[in-house]
């Protein structure tokens, strides 16, 4: 038997929606800063340690947002680091992080 989601009041649904929008905007801002070079990979991982919405970003989205990295190169990097395309930043192990730094930091 599958569990049913909790019943939420109208105010709870509105608050959850507001929070989801704020989190999406924050992740978009972080990706923009990464793409512009304003935020380094090290700084992003430090930020993810303190901000839950950043830690929830998919590693693939982070890698493909880096300057000069497109979708094909991001997939190649993910494969070489043994990272699933659906893995989130918080779920990366020390070896996977080390492999990312090795592949991305020039």
N, C-alpha and C positions, 0 to 999 in steps of 0.2 A: 504494500500500500504506500503510495507516495504522499508525503506530507503536504498539507495545504498551507499556503502562505497566511500570515496573520492578517486579520481584518484591521484595516487602518481607518481612522476617522478622516474626514475631509482635510482638517488642519494638518494631520500627520502626512497625508499624501502631498499636500502643497509644500510642506517643509522638506520632504524627501526629494521632490522635484527641484526645489530651489537649490538644495545641496548638490544634487547631481549636475545641474547646470554650472554651479560655481566650480566644481571639481573638473568638469570638462574644459572650462575656460582656463583654469590654472594649468592643466596639462598642456593645452594649446600654447599658452604663454611660455612654459618651460621648453617645449619643442622649438618655438620660435627663437628663444635665446640660445639654444643649442645650435640651431641651424646658422644663426648669425655669428657664432663663435664667441658670443658674450659669456656663455656658460660652458666650462670645460667638463669633460667626462668625470673627472675626480670631484668637481663641485656638484655635479648632478647626483652622484652616488651619496655624497654627504647630505645633500638636500633630501634625498629619498629616505635617509635614516630618520629625518625629523618630520617629514610631511607625508602622511598616509596617501594622499591622492597622487603624489609623485611616485611613491613606491608601487602603486597599482598600475603604472604605465607598462605597456608591453615592451619588452626589450627590443623587439623588431621595430616598433615605432620610434624608439630612441635612436637605434642605429641608423635607420633610414632617414632620420632627421639631421644627421651629422653632415657637415659640408663635404661635398664631393663624394657622397655615398648615395647611390641609388638603390632601387629595389633589388636588382640582381646582385650587386656587390653585398648588400645587407644580408641576403639569403646565403651567399657564399660564406660570409663571416660567421653567421649563426651556425651553419653546418660545421665549419671547422672548429668552432668552440663547443660543439655538442649541445646547443641550446635550441629547444623546441620553439617554433614560431609563436606559440601561445604563452610562453613563459613571461612572467612579469618581473620587473626589476628586483622586487623584494625576494623573489624566488631563485635568484642567481647565486650559485655557490661560489666559494673562493676560487676554485680552479676555473670556473666559467668567467668570472670577473677578470682574473689574471689573463686569460686567453683573449678576452675583449680588449684589454689594455694593450696587450702585445700586438694585436691586429690593427688597432685604431690609432694608437699614439705613435707618431712618426718621429 
